[in-house]
Amino acid sequence: MAGTGWRTSRLLILCYHGVSLRDEHQWNSGLYISRDQFARRLQVIQGSGYQVLPLAEGLRRLYANDLPPKALVITFDDGLFDFYAQAWPLLEKYKFPATVYLTTYYSEYNRPIFRLVCDYMMWLKRGTLIEAGPASKTIDLRTPESRANELAILDNSAKNNALSAREKDRLAQDLARSIGVDWDEILDARLLHIMNPREAAELARAGLDLQLHTHRHRTPREEAPFLRELDDNASRLQNITGQRPAHFCYPSGVHYSGYPDWLKKWGVESAVTCEVGLATAGDNAMMLPRLCDHAGLTEIEFDGWLSGLLHWFPRHNYHTVDPD
């Protein structure tokens, strides 16, 4: 299938989120992949003769019907610190270009992403019943369902009280203390942090393509706040790279009917979703499909998507946790 004209007229856009610094792929196998597994993915890509193109070139050649055989693009959402520490050295080793859709609020306010770090810390203490929490109450971490309930309580409290990022950070720190997680160790390891502007600029100078993912990882349904997210994100990215970004990724794969027109009006040239598939020249450039790779995707499934064979089988869309 990979050598046919059918595959040559299609571009596989690979999507990743995190490459584990420690055990994050065991905590959230839909969001993370281990370093060893990611390294094996790159080995397969190189060993099987797939051609990794920069995003802009891949899209230009897709719409010009000029793709080389077995073409693909590698993208990362969010711009987590583990990309800097784990993924980028491997990409450099194989000389593969990549695009990171960088969300910039938590890049500047460089602390652990509230909802993700709370979820991760509860997972670390899975199977336990904690008798004293931030509000002197029991915290039930015994099952996935009870942990999800505890996370929802924290998340709703933060939203209902309109907590600032700093206030949410203190709430996460209180949770760590209550359940016996070493908060300083999480900070020192930069777990669930976004790359800071210095790190992002370093990689941009080394050839990394940085593109739009909104400033606050939000998807407002009204045009004005949505475009403000783009403006805020773009100004930070331009300060980092010296170039105006032109490609966009929908945060958590969330998109509404007005977005494509708003994006085109703003000046975006392409936008990627979390819908599973290979991109074709007939696709709306503001609604491009990708394959979200992760620890739960088997090697056989990965090979099937590289070749295009799994295009013909039932698909599952992989949506990720909103890190706001």
C-alpha positions, 0 to 999 in steps of 0.5 A: 500500500505504501508504494502505491499512488494512493499513499503518495497522494496522501500526507500522514501528519503525526501528532504527539504530546509528551515523551515521558521524563519518568513514568508519565506514559504509565499514568496517561498512555493516551497523552504520553509515550515512553522515550524508548517507544518514541525512539523505536517509532523514529527507527521504523520511520527511517528504516522503512524509507518514509520521508519526513517533511517540514510542515509547511513543505509537506502541506505545500506539496500536498496541495500541489499534488507533488508529494514524494512517496511515503511522506509524513510530518511530525508535530507535537502539541503544547510544547512540554518541557519533555519535548526539549529534554527527550524528543528533540535529541532523538529528532536531531539524531535522525535529522527529522524536522518537526513542528511544535504548536506551543501554548504560551501562558504556561511557558511564561508562567513556568509552573506545572499545568494545574489539572494535569499535575493534580491528576498525575499526583493522585495517580502516584498515590493510587490505591490509597485513602487519605484522611486529611486533605486541603479542607480536612476531608478524606481524599479517596484515591483507591480507584480510577473512578474515585480519583476522577471524582477528586480531580473534578472536585478540585477542578470545579473549585478552581473554576467556580472560584475563578482562581488565578494560575498562582492560586491554582498552583498553591492549590496543587501544592496543598494537594501534594502536601496532603497526599504525601507527594514531593512537590519540590521534586516535581518542580526540579524535574520540570514534570508537566511544565511547558518549555520556557521561552529561553528553551523554545528560542534555543530549539527554534535557533536549532531548526524547530518550527514553532506554531500557534496553539492559543496563548491559554490553551482555550477555545472560546466560541465567540470570535473576539476572544478566540482571535485574542487568543491567537494574537496573544499566542502569536506575539509571544511566538514572534518574540521567540522566533522572530517570525510570524506564525501561520499554522494552527492546532486546535487545543484538545482537538476542539473546534466549532463551525466558525473557527475555519473562517476566523482562522483564514481571516486572521491569516492562518494557512493551515489548522490541524485537528485530532481527527484520525486520518491521512490528509488529502489535497481535497481536505479543507486546510483549516480542518486537517486530520492527523494520527495522534500517536501514544503509548497505547498504539501498538507497533502493528497499528503504527505501521498500518497508519504509516502505510495507509492500510488502517485508513480502510478500517474503523477509526478511533479519535484520540482527544486529550486532556485540556491542560488549562 
